[in-house]
Amino acid sequence: MDWKEKYIALRKYIADHAEIVINPTEISIPKELRDEFYRRFDDFRQAVIEAHRSSVSVDFDALCENYTKIEKEVVELLKVECIEIPKDLHAFVHNPREGLVRVLYTRTFDLIQGKITVEEFEQMALSDLQWATAELFRLGYEQWAALEVIKLLDPDEAFSVDLDEDFKPYPAELKTIAFGRQAHHPTMRIPEFVLHSRKLNKYVAVKMALAAEIESYAAQFKPAVRPRKKTGDTSYALDTRVMLLSFMEKADDIPVIADIFDLKRTSPDWMMEHISESELADPAGLGQVSRNLSAMNPKRGMCLVVVDAAAEPNAEALPENVRVVAPLFDESRLSAIVDTFC
């Protein structure tokens, strides 16, 4: 049964139960009918996704396979309970079709409420799915690449980062990892966790900063007053991130990456950012990379990971201390980068 037939079946179920009220201004589904209604509702959305699978360019099944594998390995290596990520991304990387079903929720109600026609729904649903798969694939791929780097460092200890009464970072117990989650402070940007790398025989502080925030780390003008509410915790943000690594001799040598109020910044040893093949060919995209590189000035340079290229792209327009890699899901290509730390 194709998605249009499933839509007809859903409409018939609604029509056969006068207790269900769905119109452009009202939705009312009695409790005793909700399970069957949403079973049919979900079947319809799944059929729409399968019908448009060939129109989606990314291999979300490969992402699911590789992400769940590395997630399990890092959880075991760091002895943490789990790796927390936003709900939409979690659904996508663990069960892509279930994750994409969420994308069509509002659009499907618009259809059965009569706000849009079947033809309009099909066009909008395809656009929604193409946009969502591209965005979620990129964010999931970034998570995969960051976890691969952590694994390749061969960690045997891990700590969270907290702040003492003098706002100095110190290692504490690590129970879960959430990229972007840090100890509360309105203007300080500090690492989220620290691990001990057997490969380097050093401690490594990890910061997964939002790419859009990096330029603010190197702000040139002091705010009039110290902000009070913004914590720097971006763990629920669905946005692209930059990985910052700082190498340390001792676990308590944790740097403050940036104090936005006091205009202080500590350059990390290395940073990893992500870019698409089209952005790599776009002067505007390269300009953003250059600005982030200038803002953080990593001591050992930068790795630029291309999320959608099968071969190493041309990177002549980039600075010498930027290494471009297109690993797809080949761990060895990232391993060659990590080997340069030794």
Buried (B, 14 or more C-beta within 10 A) or exposed (E): EEBBEBBEBBBEBBEEBEEBEBEEEEEEBEEEBEEEBEEBBBBBBBBBBEBBEEEBEBBBEBBBEBBBEBBEBBBEBBEBEEBBBBEBBBBBBBBBBBBBBBBBEEBBEBBBBEBBEEEEBBEBBBEBBBEBBBBBBBBBBBBBBBBBBBBBBBBEBBBBBBBEEEEEBBBBEBEBBBBBBBBEBEBBBBBBBBBBBEBBEBBBBBBBBBBBBBBEBBBEEEEEEEEEEEBBBBBEBEBBBBBBBBBBEEBEBBBBBBBBBEBEBBBBBBBBBBBBBEBBEEEEBBEBBBEBBEBBBBEBBBBBBBBBBEEEBEBEEBEEEBBBBBBBBEBEBBBEBBEEBE
